[in-house]
Amino acid sequence: MSDLESAVAALRRFNRFHTRLIGALSGSLHGSGFTLTEARVLYELARRDGWLAGDLAKELGLDPAYLSRILKRFAAEGWLLRERSAADGRALSLRLSEAGHAVFRPLDEASQTEAAERLRTLDETQRGRLVTALTDAETLLSNTSAVKAAAAVIRPHRPGDIGWVIAAHGRIYAEDYGWDIEFEAFVAEIAAGFLRAFQPGLEQGLIAERDGQILGSAFVMRESDEVAKLRMVIVDRPGRGLGLGKALVRRAIDFARAAGYRRMQLWTNDILHAARAIYVAEGFRLIAQETHHSFGQDLVGQNWELVL
Protein backbone atom coordinates (compact mmCIF):
# COMPACT_ATOMS: atom_id res chain seq x y z
CA MET A 1 0.00 0.00 0.00
CA SER A 2 1.38 3.42 -1.00
CA ASP A 3 1.73 6.38 1.37
CA LEU A 4 -1.28 8.02 -0.29
CA GLU A 5 -3.41 4.89 0.02
CA SER A 6 -2.46 4.56 3.70
CA ALA A 7 -3.36 8.21 4.30
CA VAL A 8 -6.70 7.79 2.52
CA ALA A 9 -7.52 4.75 4.64
CA ALA A 10 -6.56 6.57 7.84
CA LEU A 11 -8.66 9.62 6.95
CA ARG A 12 -11.71 7.51 6.08
CA ARG A 13 -11.29 5.52 9.30
CA PHE A 14 -11.20 8.76 11.31
CA ASN A 15 -14.27 10.09 9.45
CA ARG A 16 -16.22 6.95 10.41
CA PHE A 17 -15.05 7.27 14.02
CA HIS A 18 -15.96 10.95 14.18
CA THR A 19 -19.46 10.53 12.77
CA ARG A 20 -20.14 7.91 15.46
CA LEU A 21 -18.55 10.12 18.13
CA ILE A 22 -20.80 13.11 17.47
CA GLY A 23 -23.91 11.09 16.74
CA ALA A 24 -24.16 12.27 13.13
CA LEU A 25 -25.79 8.99 12.05
CA SER A 26 -28.70 9.23 14.47
CA GLY A 27 -30.44 12.06 12.61
CA SER A 28 -31.00 14.01 15.84
CA LEU A 29 -28.05 15.80 17.42
CA HIS A 30 -28.15 15.40 21.23
CA GLY A 31 -31.78 14.35 20.93
CA SER A 32 -32.69 17.89 19.85
CA GLY A 33 -34.66 16.95 16.74
CA PHE A 34 -32.09 18.80 14.60
CA THR A 35 -29.93 17.03 12.07
CA LEU A 36 -26.21 17.78 12.19
CA THR A 37 -26.58 20.11 9.18
CA GLU A 38 -29.53 21.97 10.71
CA ALA A 39 -27.63 22.37 13.96
CA ARG A 40 -24.64 23.83 12.12
CA VAL A 41 -26.86 26.32 10.27
CA LEU A 42 -28.45 27.30 13.58
CA TYR A 43 -25.00 27.75 15.11
CA GLU A 44 -23.85 30.12 12.35
CA LEU A 45 -27.05 32.16 12.63
CA ALA A 46 -26.63 32.41 16.41
CA ARG A 47 -22.99 33.37 16.06
CA ARG A 48 -23.59 36.26 13.70
CA ASP A 49 -26.47 38.43 12.53
CA GLY A 50 -26.75 39.67 8.96
CA TRP A 51 -25.89 36.56 6.97
CA LEU A 52 -27.01 36.59 3.34
CA ALA A 53 -28.29 33.17 2.29
CA GLY A 54 -25.79 32.87 -0.55
CA ASP A 55 -22.85 33.71 1.71
CA LEU A 56 -24.05 31.24 4.34
CA ALA A 57 -24.33 28.49 1.72
CA LYS A 58 -20.73 29.14 0.62
CA GLU A 59 -19.45 29.25 4.19
CA LEU A 60 -21.00 25.85 4.97
CA GLY A 61 -20.50 24.28 1.55
CA LEU A 62 -24.24 23.59 1.23
CA ASP A 63 -26.43 23.38 -1.83
CA PRO A 64 -28.39 26.71 -1.86
CA ALA A 65 -31.70 24.90 -2.47
CA TYR A 66 -31.08 22.60 0.52
CA LEU A 67 -30.16 25.58 2.71
CA SER A 68 -33.30 27.40 1.51
CA ARG A 69 -35.49 24.52 2.75
CA ILE A 70 -33.80 24.64 6.16
CA LEU A 71 -34.28 28.40 6.39
CA LYS A 72 -37.94 28.12 5.41
CA ARG A 73 -38.47 25.63 8.24
CA PHE A 74 -36.73 27.93 10.72
CA ALA A 75 -38.84 30.88 9.57
CA ALA A 76 -42.08 28.87 9.81
CA GLU A 77 -41.18 27.92 13.39
CA GLY A 78 -40.64 31.58 14.25
CA TRP A 79 -36.92 31.13 14.82
CA LEU A 80 -35.65 33.16 11.85
CA LEU A 81 -36.21 36.76 10.81
CA ARG A 82 -35.53 38.10 7.32
CA GLU A 83 -34.80 41.81 6.89
CA ARG A 84 -33.80 43.98 3.95
CA SER A 85 -30.01 44.17 3.83
CA ALA A 86 -28.55 47.61 4.53
CA ALA A 87 -25.64 46.81 2.21
CA ASP A 88 -27.76 45.45 -0.65
CA GLY A 89 -31.39 46.49 -0.79
CA ARG A 90 -32.18 43.62 -3.16
CA ALA A 91 -31.10 41.00 -0.63
CA LEU A 92 -32.49 39.79 2.68
CA SER A 93 -30.25 39.47 5.70
CA LEU A 94 -30.87 36.74 8.25
CA ARG A 95 -30.92 36.78 12.02
CA LEU A 96 -32.32 34.57 14.74
CA SER A 97 -35.34 35.76 16.68
CA GLU A 98 -35.46 35.55 20.46
CA ALA A 99 -37.31 32.26 20.03
CA GLY A 100 -34.51 31.07 17.75
CA HIS A 101 -31.86 31.91 20.32
CA ALA A 102 -33.94 30.15 22.98
CA VAL A 103 -33.97 27.01 20.82
CA PHE A 104 -30.24 27.26 20.15
CA ARG A 105 -29.09 27.70 23.76
CA PRO A 106 -29.87 24.18 25.07
CA LEU A 107 -28.36 22.65 21.92
CA ASP A 108 -25.18 24.67 22.37
CA GLU A 109 -25.03 23.81 26.07
CA ALA A 110 -25.49 20.10 25.30
CA SER A 111 -22.63 20.20 22.79
CA GLN A 112 -20.42 22.04 25.29
CA THR A 113 -21.23 19.58 28.07
CA GLU A 114 -20.63 16.54 25.90
CA ALA A 115 -17.24 17.86 24.73
CA ALA A 116 -16.22 18.70 28.30
CA GLU A 117 -17.22 15.24 29.54
CA ARG A 118 -15.14 13.54 26.86
CA LEU A 119 -12.12 15.73 27.62
CA ARG A 120 -12.33 15.07 31.37
CA THR A 121 -11.15 11.53 30.69
CA LEU A 122 -7.83 12.98 29.47
CA ASP A 123 -5.12 14.53 31.64
CA GLU A 124 -3.64 17.96 30.90
CA THR A 125 -0.84 16.58 28.73
CA GLN A 126 -3.23 14.46 26.70
CA ARG A 127 -5.58 17.40 26.18
CA GLY A 128 -2.67 19.50 24.95
CA ARG A 129 -1.69 16.76 22.50
CA LEU A 130 -5.28 16.54 21.28
CA VAL A 131 -5.56 20.30 20.70
CA THR A 132 -2.28 20.31 18.77
CA ALA A 133 -3.33 17.30 16.68
CA LEU A 134 -6.74 18.77 15.85
CA THR A 135 -5.20 22.12 14.93
CA ASP A 136 -2.61 20.42 12.72
CA ALA A 137 -5.32 18.35 11.03
CA GLU A 138 -7.44 21.42 10.29
CA THR A 139 -4.43 23.33 9.01
CA LEU A 140 -3.23 20.54 6.72
CA LEU A 141 -6.62 19.52 5.33
CA SER A 142 -7.82 23.09 4.69
CA ASN A 143 -4.47 24.14 3.19
CA THR A 144 -4.64 27.26 5.33
CA SER A 145 -3.97 28.27 8.90
CA ALA A 146 -6.50 27.16 11.46
CA VAL A 147 -4.98 29.42 14.05
CA LYS A 148 -5.96 33.02 13.35
CA ALA A 149 -3.40 35.63 14.39
CA ALA A 150 -6.16 37.93 15.61
CA ALA A 151 -7.42 35.19 17.92
CA ALA A 152 -4.04 34.68 19.59
CA VAL A 153 -3.23 36.66 22.73
CA ILE A 154 0.13 37.52 24.26
CA ARG A 155 0.04 37.48 28.04
CA PRO A 156 2.54 37.55 30.93
CA HIS A 157 3.94 34.21 32.04
CA ARG A 158 2.28 32.37 34.89
CA PRO A 159 2.94 29.18 36.89
CA GLY A 160 3.20 26.13 34.65
CA ASP A 161 4.33 27.97 31.52
CA ILE A 162 8.05 27.35 31.97
CA GLY A 163 7.60 23.60 31.62
CA TRP A 164 6.08 24.14 28.17
CA VAL A 165 8.90 26.53 27.19
CA ILE A 166 11.61 24.01 28.10
CA ALA A 167 9.82 21.07 26.46
CA ALA A 168 9.05 23.02 23.29
CA HIS A 169 12.68 24.07 22.85
CA GLY A 170 13.92 20.52 23.39
CA ARG A 171 11.37 18.99 21.01
CA ILE A 172 11.46 21.56 18.20
CA TYR A 173 15.24 21.97 18.02
CA ALA A 174 15.71 18.20 18.03
CA GLU A 175 13.18 17.76 15.21
CA ASP A 176 14.21 20.76 13.09
CA TYR A 177 17.97 20.91 13.63
CA GLY A 178 19.01 17.60 15.18
CA TRP A 179 20.22 19.20 18.42
CA ASP A 180 20.68 16.78 21.28
CA ILE A 181 19.39 16.76 24.85
CA GLU A 182 22.18 19.12 25.94
CA PHE A 183 20.16 21.98 24.45
CA GLU A 184 17.10 21.15 26.52
CA ALA A 185 19.29 21.17 29.62
CA PHE A 186 20.73 24.53 28.53
CA VAL A 187 17.24 26.05 28.21
CA ALA A 188 16.15 24.48 31.50
CA GLU A 189 19.03 26.21 33.29
CA ILE A 190 18.10 29.59 31.78
CA ALA A 191 14.44 29.07 32.67
CA ALA A 192 15.22 28.00 36.23
CA GLY A 193 17.43 31.05 36.70
CA PHE A 194 14.66 33.30 35.43
CA LEU A 195 12.18 31.89 37.95
CA ARG A 196 14.59 31.92 40.90
CA ALA A 197 15.75 35.52 40.41
CA PHE A 198 12.64 36.98 38.75
CA GLN A 199 12.41 40.77 39.18
CA PRO A 200 8.89 42.07 38.46
CA GLY A 201 8.92 45.30 36.48
CA LEU A 202 12.43 44.59 35.18
CA GLU A 203 11.85 41.12 33.73
CA GLN A 204 8.96 39.56 31.87
CA GLY A 205 7.94 36.29 30.31
CA LEU A 206 5.62 36.67 27.33
CA ILE A 207 3.39 33.78 26.28
CA ALA A 208 1.43 33.61 23.01
CA GLU A 209 -1.73 31.59 23.53
CA ARG A 210 -4.96 30.70 21.74
CA ASP A 211 -7.90 28.86 23.31
CA GLY A 212 -5.69 27.65 26.14
CA GLN A 213 -3.00 26.31 23.79
CA ILE A 214 0.45 27.90 24.13
CA LEU A 215 1.89 28.81 20.73
CA GLY A 216 5.11 30.61 21.59
CA SER A 217 7.20 32.57 24.06
CA ALA A 218 9.78 35.33 24.53
CA PHE A 219 11.51 36.41 27.74
CA VAL A 220 13.10 39.66 28.87
CA MET A 221 15.82 39.11 31.47
CA ARG A 222 17.89 41.71 33.32
CA GLU A 223 21.60 41.67 32.52
CA SER A 224 22.48 45.02 34.14
CA ASP A 225 20.87 48.37 34.89
CA GLU A 226 21.27 49.34 31.23
CA VAL A 227 21.10 46.00 29.40
CA ALA A 228 18.22 43.54 28.99
CA LYS A 229 18.58 40.11 27.41
CA LEU A 230 16.03 38.66 24.98
CA ARG A 231 15.88 34.92 25.58
CA MET A 232 13.83 31.78 24.91
CA VAL A 233 12.06 33.10 21.81
CA ILE A 234 10.16 30.28 20.12
CA VAL A 235 6.98 29.68 18.11
CA ASP A 236 5.53 26.17 17.90
CA ARG A 237 4.23 24.74 14.62
CA PRO A 238 0.51 25.52 15.13
CA GLY A 239 1.42 29.20 15.54
CA ARG A 240 3.84 29.59 12.65
CA GLY A 241 3.13 31.84 9.71
CA LEU A 242 0.97 34.17 11.82
CA GLY A 243 3.51 36.83 12.71
CA LEU A 244 3.63 35.68 16.33
CA GLY A 245 7.43 35.61 16.44
CA LYS A 246 7.55 39.24 15.36
CA ALA A 247 4.75 40.18 17.76
CA LEU A 248 6.50 38.50 20.70
CA VAL A 249 9.82 40.21 19.95
CA ARG A 250 8.12 43.61 19.60
CA ARG A 251 6.31 43.17 22.90
CA ALA A 252 9.62 42.23 24.54
CA ILE A 253 11.30 45.35 23.09
CA ASP A 254 8.43 47.55 24.27
CA PHE A 255 8.70 46.09 27.76
CA ALA A 256 12.46 46.66 27.87
CA ARG A 257 12.06 50.29 26.81
CA ALA A 258 9.34 50.90 29.39
CA ALA A 259 11.55 49.31 32.07
CA GLY A 260 14.29 51.88 31.36
CA TYR A 261 16.92 49.71 29.68
CA ARG A 262 19.24 51.38 27.17
CA ARG A 263 20.11 48.29 25.14
CA MET A 264 18.76 44.83 24.44
CA GLN A 265 21.04 41.92 23.58
CA LEU A 266 20.49 38.36 22.41
CA TRP A 267 22.48 35.28 21.50
CA THR A 268 21.46 33.04 18.61
CA ASN A 269 23.00 30.84 15.91
CA ASP A 270 23.34 31.67 12.24
CA ILE A 271 21.25 28.69 11.07
CA LEU A 272 18.12 30.10 12.75
CA HIS A 273 17.21 32.12 9.67
CA ALA A 274 13.59 32.97 10.51
CA ALA A 275 14.53 34.30 13.95
CA ARG A 276 17.46 36.30 12.57
CA ALA A 277 15.18 37.91 9.97
CA ILE A 278 12.92 39.16 12.77
CA TYR A 279 15.85 40.55 14.73
CA VAL A 280 17.22 42.40 11.69
CA ALA A 281 13.78 43.82 10.87
CA GLU A 282 13.43 45.14 14.43
CA GLY A 283 16.80 46.94 14.26
CA PHE A 284 19.19 44.53 15.99
CA ARG A 285 22.75 44.59 14.66
CA LEU A 286 25.34 41.82 14.74
CA ILE A 287 28.17 42.70 17.16
CA ALA A 288 30.12 39.43 17.40
CA GLN A 289 30.14 35.82 16.27
CA GLU A 290 32.21 32.69 16.83
CA THR A 291 32.18 29.01 15.92
CA HIS A 292 31.43 26.48 18.62
CA HIS A 293 30.48 22.83 19.01
CA SER A 294 27.36 22.53 21.16
CA PHE A 295 24.20 20.48 21.34
CA GLY A 296 25.82 17.81 19.16
CA GLN A 297 26.42 20.22 16.24
CA ASP A 298 29.08 22.51 14.79
CA LEU A 299 27.51 25.97 14.98
CA VAL A 300 28.18 29.66 14.54
CA GLY A 301 27.00 31.60 17.56
CA GLN A 302 26.04 35.25 17.13
CA ASN A 303 25.55 38.14 19.52
CA TRP A 304 23.10 40.86 18.46
CA GLU A 305 22.26 44.20 20.06
CA LEU A 306 19.51 46.80 19.78
CA VAL A 307 19.84 50.37 21.03
CA LEU A 308 16.55 51.17 22.72
C-alpha positions as CSV (number, residue, x, y, z in Angstrom):
1,M,0.0,0.0,0.0
2,S,1.4,3.4,-1.0
3,D,1.7,6.4,1.4
4,L,-1.3,8.0,-0.3
5,E,-3.4,4.9,0.0
6,S,-2.5,4.6,3.7
7,A,-3.4,8.2,4.3
8,V,-6.7,7.8,2.5
9,A,-7.5,4.7,4.6
10,A,-6.6,6.6,7.8
11,L,-8.7,9.6,7.0
12,R,-11.7,7.5,6.1
13,R,-11.3,5.5,9.3
14,F,-11.2,8.8,11.3
15,N,-14.3,10.1,9.5
16,R,-16.2,7.0,10.4
17,F,-15.1,7.3,14.0
18,H,-16.0,10.9,14.2
19,T,-19.5,10.5,12.8
20,R,-20.1,7.9,15.5
21,L,-18.6,10.1,18.1
22,I,-20.8,13.1,17.5
23,G,-23.9,11.1,16.7
24,A,-24.2,12.3,13.1
25,L,-25.8,9.0,12.1
26,S,-28.7,9.2,14.5
27,G,-30.4,12.1,12.6
28,S,-31.0,14.0,15.8
29,L,-28.0,15.8,17.4
30,H,-28.1,15.4,21.2
31,G,-31.8,14.3,20.9
32,S,-32.7,17.9,19.8
33,G,-34.7,17.0,16.7
34,F,-32.1,18.8,14.6
35,T,-29.9,17.0,12.1
36,L,-26.2,17.8,12.2
37,T,-26.6,20.1,9.2
38,E,-29.5,22.0,10.7
39,A,-27.6,22.4,14.0
40,R,-24.6,23.8,12.1
41,V,-26.9,26.3,10.3
42,L,-28.4,27.3,13.6
43,Y,-25.0,27.8,15.1
44,E,-23.9,30.1,12.3
45,L,-27.1,32.2,12.6
46,A,-26.6,32.4,16.4
47,R,-23.0,33.4,16.1
48,R,-23.6,36.3,13.7
49,D,-26.5,38.4,12.5
50,G,-26.7,39.7,9.0
51,W,-25.9,36.6,7.0
52,L,-27.0,36.6,3.3
53,A,-28.3,33.2,2.3
54,G,-25.8,32.9,-0.5
55,D,-22.9,33.7,1.7
56,L,-24.0,31.2,4.3
57,A,-24.3,28.5,1.7
58,K,-20.7,29.1,0.6
59,E,-19.5,29.2,4.2
60,L,-21.0,25.9,5.0
61,G,-20.5,24.3,1.6
62,L,-24.2,23.6,1.2
63,D,-26.4,23.4,-1.8
64,P,-28.4,26.7,-1.9
65,A,-31.7,24.9,-2.5
66,Y,-31.1,22.6,0.5
67,L,-30.2,25.6,2.7
68,S,-33.3,27.4,1.5
69,R,-35.5,24.5,2.8
70,I,-33.8,24.6,6.2
71,L,-34.3,28.4,6.4
72,K,-37.9,28.1,5.4
73,R,-38.5,25.6,8.2
74,F,-36.7,27.9,10.7
75,A,-38.8,30.9,9.6
76,A,-42.1,28.9,9.8
77,E,-41.2,27.9,13.4
78,G,-40.6,31.6,14.2
79,W,-36.9,31.1,14.8
80,L,-35.6,33.2,11.8
81,L,-36.2,36.8,10.8
82,R,-35.5,38.1,7.3
83,E,-34.8,41.8,6.9
84,R,-33.8,44.0,4.0
85,S,-30.0,44.2,3.8
86,A,-28.5,47.6,4.5
87,A,-25.6,46.8,2.2
88,D,-27.8,45.5,-0.6
89,G,-31.4,46.5,-0.8
90,R,-32.2,43.6,-3.2
91,A,-31.1,41.0,-0.6
92,L,-32.5,39.8,2.7
93,S,-30.3,39.5,5.7
94,L,-30.9,36.7,8.2
95,R,-30.9,36.8,12.0
96,L,-32.3,34.6,14.7
97,S,-35.3,35.8,16.7
98,E,-35.5,35.6,20.5
99,A,-37.3,32.3,20.0
100,G,-34.5,31.1,17.8
101,H,-31.9,31.9,20.3
102,A,-33.9,30.2,23.0
103,V,-34.0,27.0,20.8
104,F,-30.2,27.3,20.2
105,R,-29.1,27.7,23.8
106,P,-29.9,24.2,25.1
107,L,-28.4,22.7,21.9
108,D,-25.2,24.7,22.4
109,E,-25.0,23.8,26.1
110,A,-25.5,20.1,25.3
111,S,-22.6,20.2,22.8
112,Q,-20.4,22.0,25.3
113,T,-21.2,19.6,28.1
114,E,-20.6,16.5,25.9
115,A,-17.2,17.9,24.7
116,A,-16.2,18.7,28.3
117,E,-17.2,15.2,29.5
118,R,-15.1,13.5,26.9
119,L,-12.1,15.7,27.6
120,R,-12.3,15.1,31.4
121,T,-11.1,11.5,30.7
122,L,-7.8,13.0,29.5
123,D,-5.1,14.5,31.6
124,E,-3.6,18.0,30.9
125,T,-0.8,16.6,28.7
126,Q,-3.2,14.5,26.7
127,R,-5.6,17.4,26.2
128,G,-2.7,19.5,25.0
129,R,-1.7,16.8,22.5
130,L,-5.3,16.5,21.3
131,V,-5.6,20.3,20.7
132,T,-2.3,20.3,18.8
133,A,-3.3,17.3,16.7
134,L,-6.7,18.8,15.9
135,T,-5.2,22.1,14.9
136,D,-2.6,20.4,12.7
137,A,-5.3,18.3,11.0
138,E,-7.4,21.4,10.3
139,T,-4.4,23.3,9.0
140,L,-3.2,20.5,6.7
141,L,-6.6,19.5,5.3
142,S,-7.8,23.1,4.7
143,N,-4.5,24.1,3.2
144,T,-4.6,27.3,5.3
145,S,-4.0,28.3,8.9
146,A,-6.5,27.2,11.5
147,V,-5.0,29.4,14.1
148,K,-6.0,33.0,13.4
149,A,-3.4,35.6,14.4
150,A,-6.2,37.9,15.6
151,A,-7.4,35.2,17.9
152,A,-4.0,34.7,19.6
153,V,-3.2,36.7,22.7
154,I,0.1,37.5,24.3
155,R,0.0,37.5,28.0
156,P,2.5,37.6,30.9
157,H,3.9,34.2,32.0
158,R,2.3,32.4,34.9
159,P,2.9,29.2,36.9
160,G,3.2,26.1,34.7
161,D,4.3,28.0,31.5
162,I,8.0,27.3,32.0
163,G,7.6,23.6,31.6
164,W,6.1,24.1,28.2
165,V,8.9,26.5,27.2
166,I,11.6,24.0,28.1
167,A,9.8,21.1,26.5
168,A,9.1,23.0,23.3
169,H,12.7,24.1,22.9
170,G,13.9,20.5,23.4
171,R,11.4,19.0,21.0
172,I,11.5,21.6,18.2
173,Y,15.2,22.0,18.0
174,A,15.7,18.2,18.0
175,E,13.2,17.8,15.2
176,D,14.2,20.8,13.1
177,Y,18.0,20.9,13.6
178,G,19.0,17.6,15.2
179,W,20.2,19.2,18.4
180,D,20.7,16.8,21.3
181,I,19.4,16.8,24.9
182,E,22.2,19.1,25.9
183,F,20.2,22.0,24.4
184,E,17.1,21.1,26.5
185,A,19.3,21.2,29.6
186,F,20.7,24.5,28.5
187,V,17.2,26.0,28.2
188,A,16.2,24.5,31.5
189,E,19.0,26.2,33.3
190,I,18.1,29.6,31.8
191,A,14.4,29.1,32.7
192,A,15.2,28.0,36.2
193,G,17.4,31.1,36.7
194,F,14.7,33.3,35.4
195,L,12.2,31.9,37.9
196,R,14.6,31.9,40.9
197,A,15.7,35.5,40.4
198,F,12.6,37.0,38.7
199,Q,12.4,40.8,39.2
200,P,8.9,42.1,38.5
201,G,8.9,45.3,36.5
202,L,12.4,44.6,35.2
203,E,11.9,41.1,33.7
204,Q,9.0,39.6,31.9
205,G,7.9,36.3,30.3
206,L,5.6,36.7,27.3
207,I,3.4,33.8,26.3
208,A,1.4,33.6,23.0
209,E,-1.7,31.6,23.5
210,R,-5.0,30.7,21.7
211,D,-7.9,28.9,23.3
212,G,-5.7,27.6,26.1
213,Q,-3.0,26.3,23.8
214,I,0.5,27.9,24.1
215,L,1.9,28.8,20.7
216,G,5.1,30.6,21.6
217,S,7.2,32.6,24.1
218,A,9.8,35.3,24.5
219,F,11.5,36.4,27.7
220,V,13.1,39.7,28.9
221,M,15.8,39.1,31.5
222,R,17.9,41.7,33.3
223,E,21.6,41.7,32.5
224,S,22.5,45.0,34.1
225,D,20.9,48.4,34.9
226,E,21.3,49.3,31.2
227,V,21.1,46.0,29.4
228,A,18.2,43.5,29.0
229,K,18.6,40.1,27.4
230,L,16.0,38.7,25.0
231,R,15.9,34.9,25.6
232,M,13.8,31.8,24.9
233,V,12.1,33.1,21.8
234,I,10.2,30.3,20.1
235,V,7.0,29.7,18.1
236,D,5.5,26.2,17.9
237,R,4.2,24.7,14.6
238,P,0.5,25.5,15.1
239,G,1.4,29.2,15.5
240,R,3.8,29.6,12.7
241,G,3.1,31.8,9.7
242,L,1.0,34.2,11.8
243,G,3.5,36.8,12.7
244,L,3.6,35.7,16.3
245,G,7.4,35.6,16.4
246,K,7.5,39.2,15.4
247,A,4.7,40.2,17.8
248,L,6.5,38.5,20.7
249,V,9.8,40.2,20.0
250,R,8.1,43.6,19.6
251,R,6.3,43.2,22.9
252,A,9.6,42.2,24.5
253,I,11.3,45.3,23.1
254,D,8.4,47.6,24.3
255,F,8.7,46.1,27.8
256,A,12.5,46.7,27.9
257,R,12.1,50.3,26.8
258,A,9.3,50.9,29.4
259,A,11.5,49.3,32.1
260,G,14.3,51.9,31.4
261,Y,16.9,49.7,29.7
262,R,19.2,51.4,27.2
263,R,20.1,48.3,25.1
264,M,18.8,44.8,24.4
265,Q,21.0,41.9,23.6
266,L,20.5,38.4,22.4
267,W,22.5,35.3,21.5
268,T,21.5,33.0,18.6
269,N,23.0,30.8,15.9
270,D,23.3,31.7,12.2
271,I,21.2,28.7,11.1
272,L,18.1,30.1,12.7
273,H,17.2,32.1,9.7
274,A,13.6,33.0,10.5
275,A,14.5,34.3,14.0
276,R,17.5,36.3,12.6
277,A,15.2,37.9,10.0
278,I,12.9,39.2,12.8
279,Y,15.9,40.6,14.7
280,V,17.2,42.4,11.7
281,A,13.8,43.8,10.9
282,E,13.4,45.1,14.4
283,G,16.8,46.9,14.3
284,F,19.2,44.5,16.0
285,R,22.7,44.6,14.7
286,L,25.3,41.8,14.7
287,I,28.2,42.7,17.2
288,A,30.1,39.4,17.4
289,Q,30.1,35.8,16.3
290,E,32.2,32.7,16.8
291,T,32.2,29.0,15.9
292,H,31.4,26.5,18.6
293,H,30.5,22.8,19.0
294,S,27.4,22.5,21.2
295,F,24.2,20.5,21.3
296,G,25.8,17.8,19.2
297,Q,26.4,20.2,16.2
298,D,29.1,22.5,14.8
299,L,27.5,26.0,15.0
300,V,28.2,29.7,14.5
301,G,27.0,31.6,17.6
302,Q,26.0,35.2,17.1
303,N,25.6,38.1,19.5
304,W,23.1,40.9,18.5
305,E,22.3,44.2,20.1
306,L,19.5,46.8,19.8
307,V,19.8,50.4,21.0
308,L,16.5,51.2,22.7
